[in-house]
Amino acid sequence: MTFFQICVFAVCGLVFAIILKSMNSSFSIFIIAAITIITAGFLILKLNGIIVQFQKLLAYAQINQKYINLLLKIIGMTYVTHFTAGLFKDNGYMAAADLIEVLCRVSVAALSLPVVLSLFETVAACI
């Protein structure tokens, strides 16, 4: 499925959910959840292809694999956090969404400390 087809699918599902919601149907939340899960599935398929190509590129650059794994982990954390915080915000739980985002920022900072330390060691070796 192409990007355009996924967007059309999502918009059609959203219109259907809005129509159901206007009729006071509680099924609209299930429609939105299904759209989200299907779209996330396509996102994972696309990301898998990107990761494979990214690893091929990094093999040519001869970069340490632990840094690449760390980078992919941080990217994954931010995607999951964005999705989770969006769900909380859509349901009116702004404070909880903000706490989830703060937790992600602190986790990313903690995970990136070895990279920063390695950078300082490299700079210190050059001086």
Helices and strands as residue ranges (DSSP letters): H 3-22, H 28-61, H 65-90, H 94-126
